[in-house]
Amino acid sequence: MYVEQSQSILFFPKRNKRNLKTGKVPIYARLKIDGRVSDRVVKGVHILPGHWDTGNKVVKAVDPQSQGF
């Protein structure tokens, strides 16, 4: 990367990819570098949609899988 490059990372649940057995959704990371966008799944991280804090864009502490993140 060079000095003038702009970058950002945003985490979000992909609600349309819900697992029908467990009801959980995967967490995705949106990488944006100089206006180019790429969405990538965070491997192995699935949560219930109600455990996502939309205001702060993080997993609420009530989800046992969020321990240690």
Residue, then its C-alpha position, 0 to 999 in steps of 0.5 A: m500500500y502507498v501513503e495516499q491509499s484509503q481503506s476501510i473494513l466493515f463487518f455485517p451478517k449476511r441475512n439471506k444466507r441463513n442456515l435453515k437447521t440452526g437459523k444462524v447467518p454468516i458474518y462477512a467482512r467488506l474490504k474497501i480500498d480506493g473505492r474497490v469493494s470486496d466481500r469475504v466471509v469470516k470463516g467459521v463465524h455464524i451467529l443468530p441474527g438477533h445477536w447482531d448489534t446494528g448500531n455498533k456493528v458488532v456481535k452482542a456479548v450474549d452470543p456464546q460464540s462471541q467470547g474471545f473475539 
